[in-house]
Amino acid sequence: MSNTPIVANPLLQLDNQLCFPLYALSRMVTKAYQPLLQELDLTYPQYLVFLLLWEHRELSVKELGDKLLLDSGTLTPLLKRLEQKQLISRRRDPRDERSVIIGLLPAGQELQVRACQVPEAVFARLNMTRAEAEALRNQLNTLLKQLA
């Protein structure tokens, strides 16, 4: 081994990367949700599906995938588990047999009441106000749109 010190290129130092704090933050924020979602018996991706279903009542698998940036190979097993728990229904779209429509069942709708405490609890865990969270979310959404 050589005793010659390595002169690091600042562009290649971890502390100077944008990707690492975003990656680490994503993992830590998801982890902050976990105990709250365990009370609902949901995983984080399942929670995201419910956020959309509570808003729209029913969506196709394709629409869910487009909105969540997930492929059907990721969504299908997740949706099957929710169907087994009798939280959602899956049915073929009569207008297009290739399309599967996901809808809320009563137990899935009832989860919405229990889930109302999740956002506020996460804001508290992150020590953020709603306004701060909204500003950060807007910045992140702008970045997502630029990369899409």
C-alpha positions as CSV (number, residue, x, y, z in Angstrom):
1,M,0.0,0.0,0.0
2,S,1.2,3.4,-0.8
3,N,1.5,6.1,1.9
4,T,0.6,8.8,-0.6
5,P,-2.5,10.6,0.6
6,I,-5.6,10.6,-1.6
7,V,-6.7,14.0,-2.7
8,A,-10.4,13.7,-2.9
9,N,-12.3,15.4,-5.6
10,P,-14.9,17.6,-3.7
11,L,-17.5,16.7,-6.3
12,L,-17.2,13.1,-5.3
13,Q,-17.3,13.6,-1.5
14,L,-20.4,12.2,0.2
15,D,-21.0,15.4,2.2
16,N,-21.3,17.3,-1.1
17,Q,-23.9,15.0,-2.7
18,L,-27.6,15.9,-3.0
19,C,-28.6,12.2,-3.4
20,F,-27.4,11.0,0.0
21,P,-29.4,13.3,2.3
22,L,-32.5,12.8,0.2
23,Y,-32.0,9.0,0.3
24,A,-31.3,9.0,4.1
25,L,-34.1,11.4,4.8
26,S,-36.6,9.3,2.8
27,R,-35.6,6.2,4.8
28,M,-35.9,8.1,8.1
29,V,-39.2,9.7,7.3
30,T,-40.6,6.3,6.3
31,K,-39.3,5.0,9.6
32,A,-41.1,7.7,11.5
33,Y,-44.4,6.6,9.9
34,Q,-43.9,2.9,10.8
35,P,-45.1,2.9,14.5
36,L,-48.1,5.0,13.5
37,L,-49.0,2.7,10.6
38,Q,-48.4,-0.5,12.7
39,E,-51.4,0.7,14.7
40,L,-53.4,0.6,11.5
41,D,-51.8,-2.7,10.4
42,L,-50.5,-1.1,7.2
43,T,-47.2,-0.8,5.6
44,Y,-46.0,2.5,4.2
45,P,-46.8,1.6,0.6
46,Q,-50.2,0.3,1.6
47,Y,-50.8,3.6,3.4
48,L,-50.0,5.5,0.2
49,V,-52.6,3.4,-1.7
50,F,-55.2,4.2,1.0
51,L,-54.4,7.9,0.8
52,L,-55.4,7.8,-2.9
53,L,-58.4,5.6,-2.4
54,W,-59.8,7.8,0.4
55,E,-59.5,10.7,-2.0
56,H,-60.9,9.0,-5.1
57,R,-62.9,6.0,-3.8
58,E,-61.7,3.8,-6.7
59,L,-58.9,3.8,-9.2
60,S,-57.4,1.4,-11.7
61,V,-54.2,-0.3,-10.9
62,K,-52.6,1.7,-13.7
63,E,-53.8,5.0,-12.1
64,L,-52.5,3.9,-8.7
65,G,-49.1,3.0,-10.3
66,D,-48.9,6.3,-12.2
67,K,-49.7,8.4,-9.1
68,L,-47.4,6.4,-6.8
69,L,-44.6,5.9,-9.3
70,L,-44.8,2.2,-8.8
71,D,-45.1,-0.6,-11.4
72,S,-47.9,-3.2,-11.4
73,G,-45.3,-5.9,-10.3
74,T,-44.9,-4.0,-7.1
75,L,-48.5,-3.0,-6.7
76,T,-50.2,-6.3,-7.4
77,P,-48.9,-8.3,-4.4
78,L,-49.6,-5.3,-2.1
79,L,-53.1,-5.0,-3.4
80,K,-53.7,-8.8,-3.0
81,R,-52.7,-8.6,0.6
82,L,-55.2,-5.7,1.2
83,E,-57.9,-7.7,-0.6
84,Q,-57.2,-10.7,1.7
85,K,-57.6,-8.4,4.7
86,Q,-61.0,-7.4,3.2
87,L,-60.0,-3.7,3.0
88,I,-60.2,-3.3,-0.7
89,S,-61.9,-4.9,-3.7
90,R,-60.4,-5.8,-7.0
91,R,-62.5,-6.2,-10.1
92,R,-62.1,-6.1,-13.8
93,D,-63.3,-2.9,-15.5
94,P,-66.4,-3.9,-17.6
95,R,-65.3,-1.3,-20.2
96,D,-61.8,-2.8,-20.5
97,E,-61.2,-6.3,-19.3
98,R,-57.4,-5.6,-19.2
99,S,-57.9,-3.0,-16.5
100,V,-58.4,-3.8,-12.8
101,I,-60.3,-1.4,-10.6
102,I,-59.4,-1.1,-6.9
103,G,-62.2,0.1,-4.6
104,L,-62.6,0.6,-0.9
105,L,-64.6,-1.9,1.2
106,P,-66.2,-0.7,4.5
107,A,-63.3,-1.8,6.6
108,G,-60.9,0.2,4.4
109,Q,-63.1,3.2,4.6
110,E,-63.2,2.9,8.4
111,L,-59.4,3.1,8.5
112,Q,-59.6,6.7,7.3
113,V,-60.9,7.9,10.7
114,R,-58.0,6.1,12.6
115,A,-55.5,7.4,10.0
116,C,-56.4,11.1,10.6
117,Q,-53.9,11.3,13.5
118,V,-50.9,10.1,11.3
119,P,-50.0,13.4,9.6
120,E,-50.0,15.5,12.7
121,A,-48.0,12.9,14.6
122,V,-45.4,12.9,11.8
123,F,-45.2,16.7,11.8
124,A,-44.6,16.5,15.6
125,R,-41.9,13.8,15.2
126,L,-40.2,15.9,12.5
127,N,-40.5,19.0,14.7
128,M,-42.2,20.8,11.7
129,T,-45.2,23.1,11.4
130,R,-47.8,22.4,8.7
131,A,-46.4,25.5,6.9
132,E,-42.8,24.2,7.0
133,A,-43.9,20.8,5.8
134,E,-46.0,22.3,3.0
135,A,-43.0,24.4,1.8
136,L,-40.7,21.4,1.8
137,R,-43.3,19.2,0.1
138,N,-43.7,21.9,-2.6
139,Q,-39.9,22.0,-3.2
140,L,-39.7,18.2,-3.4
141,N,-42.7,18.0,-5.8
142,T,-41.0,20.6,-8.0
143,L,-37.9,18.4,-8.1
144,L,-40.0,15.3,-8.9
145,K,-41.7,17.1,-11.8
146,Q,-38.3,18.2,-13.2
147,L,-37.0,14.7,-13.1
148,A,-40.1,13.0,-14.5
